Every structure is written in structure tokens, then in C-alpha cells.
């Protein structure tokens, strides 16, 4: 079993429950889990329309980007009643685009 070489993300609670938009497949889902014990991080996403859970393989850099936005959104929510933030795009290696809504 290969482990992630970068330090593990310990504050994933900021990311759990976040909304992701898959623009290519026109669907929206929620992050329900994160597996960091593979060569690449794997997000577990519950898609609203189908009710199915999909494991989405992302890079360490993509995870870092999503975590940065999740932390910023949490800080903005604690200092303001307006929780709206701009979408964050994360492109996967296969060309699919996920957007954190």
C-alpha cells in the first residue's frame, strides 16, 4: 500500500458537506468523505440527482486548492452573515471539471 507523501490533511471537517458542481455532467453533489491513503487523494461525493456515491480521484494540489477554499469559506462564515463565495474550479486529469459551489 502506498501512502501519500505530502502531509495528511487533518482539518477535513471544513471540506465535508461542501457542494461540488460537475459542469460536464450537469450535476451537483456533496463531499461526504476523503481517503488520503492512496497514491492520490480520493473524494467521496454524493450526487443529488442520482443519490449515488462516486469516488473522485484528485491530485494533492487539487485537494490543497479545495481545502484552501473550504477554510476561507469557514472563516468568512464566522465573521459575516453572508456565506457566499465565488466558485472554485478543479480540473481532473481526465479533463472533467469539478467546481466547488
N, C-alpha and C positions, 0 to 999 in steps of 0.2 A: 504494500500500500504506500503510495506517495503522499507526502504531506505538503501543504502549502509552504513555500519558502518565506513568503512575507509574513510579518506578524499577524496573528489572528485578530479579527475584529471582535472586540469584547462588548461593544455597546450597540449590538444589532437591534435592540429594542426600539431605536429611533427609526429603523427601516421597516420593521414588522408592521403590517397594516397599511403601508404606503400603497398608493394606487399607481399602477403602471398601465400605459396605453400602448398597445401593439398597433401602430398605424397601418402596417402592411395587411394585417388580417382584420382590421377594424374591430378590435375588442379591447375590453378593459378588465383588469384583474387586480387582485390584492396580493402583496407579498406575505406569505404565511410561514416561510422558513428559509433558512440559509444553511447550506452544507459547505464547510470550508476545508474538509478533509480529503479532497481530491486534488488532482493536478491543477484544476481551475475551480473557482467557487461556483456553486450551483444554487440559484434562486428557486424556491418553490412558489409558484404563482397559482392562485385560484382564480380562474377566468369566470366572470359573472355570467356571460351568456350561456355557456355550456355547463357550468358547475364543475368542470373538470380541473384537476391539478396538473400542472406541467412543470417539469424540471428544466430550467433555462440555464444553460452553460454560459458564463460570462468570464471576462478576464479580471485579473486582480485590479487593473487600472479602472475598469468599468465599475467594479464594486466600490473602489475608493471614491469615484465620482458620485455614485448613488449615495454613499454614506455621508459625503460632504454636504450634499443637498438635504438629506434627511436631518442631519444635525442642525443645519441652518434653519430649516423649516421649524424644528422644535424650538430653537432659540427665538425665532420670530413669533411663534405662538405664545411663548411665555412672556414676551414683552409687549404684545399687541393683541387686540381682539380680532385683527384681520389675519387669518392664516393663509391667505392666498400667496402663491409663489409662481414664478414662471416655470414652464415645463422644462425638464432636463432630458435631453436625448442621449441614448446609449445605443450605439450600433454594434450588433453582434458580428462575429467573423463571417457568418453566412449571409450577411447583408441585411438581415432583419433589423428593424429599428424598434426599440422599446423607448417609451417616453414616460418619465415619472411625472404624473399629473399633480 
